[in-house]
Amino acid sequence: MEISKNLFNAGLGAVQAGQRRIDQAATDIVGSSLRRGEQPQAEAADLTSSLVALDVGKFEAQAGAKVIEAADAALGTLIDTHA
C-alpha cells in the first residue's frame, strides 16, 4: 500500500508543478502583451518561451494525471487480490 501512496503523491506533485508552470506562463504572456515599447524580437522571444512553457506545463500535468490513474489501478488490483 505504501507504493500506491507514493505514486499518488508523485502524481499529485506533477499535476501541481504543471499547474504552477501554466500559471506562470500565462502571467508572463499577459505581461508581455501589456508591455509596449520593447524591441519586437525580444518581445517575440519572450512570448515564444512563455508559449513553450505553457505546453510543458500542460504535458507535466497530464503526465501526473496518468501516474495517478496508474496508482489507482494498482490499488484496485491490490484490493481485488487481497479481498
C-alpha positions, 0 to 999 in steps of 0.5 A: 500500500505504501507504493500506491501512496507514493505514486499518488503523491508523485502524481499529485506533485506533477499535476501541481508543478504543471499547474504552477508552470501554466500559471506562470506562463500565462502571467508572463504572456499577459505581461508581455502583451501589456508591455509596449515599447520593447524591441519586437524580437525580444518581445517575440522571444519572450512570448515564444518561451512563455508559449513553450512553457505553457505546453510543458506545463500542460504535458507535466500535468497530464503526465501526473494525471496518468501516474495517478490513474496508474496508482489507482489501478494498482490499488484496485488490483491490490484490493481485488487480490487481497479481498 
